[in-house]
Amino acid sequence: MGVSDVGGDVTLAASVTTRNAVNEAARVGADVAIVARRTVDGVIEATREIGGNIDETARVAIGGAIEAAHSIGNTAVKSVRDILVGAVEAVKDVASAALPKPPSNSPSA
């Protein structure tokens, strides 16, 4: 049974999760960038496991983290953006690995 079977919205959950994680990390004095990265990584992994749209969910999760960082300050925004660059690259790698490869044009032997 997937999220869509129970009427859940993965992208909304991703955004809320990352915003809350970043806000709570700031509240307790934790490193918001590290918390943002780990949260986005977790959201991407969960989306992969349920067969959801990884690109869209990652985009929304990253947006939620950056949105929350804006409420903290410019330094938090820069730190979160910098560390999430790696998450974006990881999503691109996963997406390209999952896509079917075009057939080779070389003649068969």
ZITATA-V402635 format. One record per run of one state. SS is the DSSP state (H for helix, E for strand, L for the rest). FROM is the first residue (numbers start at 0). TO is the last residue. If there is no record, write none. Layout:
BEGIN
ss={SS SS}
from={FROM FROM}
to={TO TO}
END
This chain:
BEGIN
ss={L H L H L H L H L H L}
from={0 2 6 9 28 31 50 53 72 73 98}
to={1 5 8 27 30 49 52 71 72 97 108}
END
